[in-house]
């Protein structure tokens, strides 16, 4: 029985591997005419289950009993974000539900605020060096 169940599980896992690979998580880059590169990022959830049993019979040939079993699997691919690359800068644009609390909105604003602060400091430093 264990060999038959193992074969069923192996073939199911092989089929899942055909459907899901690293390119499913990090999609193919998309380059826009202005030179921006966008890479989709996804989350993959996989569920797998299987089982089987030998049925004891009086007329078993060579000690082999009939086997009954099954394997089932499910794959869910959910887009979660986009990586946007332009002029040496990389940004992550999440596909999450918008923030519902003030604290969540503040946390989401941190990367943009830091970018603005760095740009401001760079511009002031450049003016002083001139």
Secondary structure, DSSP 8 states (H G I E B T S, - for coil): -HHHHHHHHHHHHHHHHHH--HHHHB---EE-TTS-EEEEEEEEEEEEEEEEEEE--TT-BTTB-EEEEEEEEEEEEEEEEEEEEETTEEEEEE-S----SHHHHHHHHHHHHHHHHHHHHHHHHHHHH-
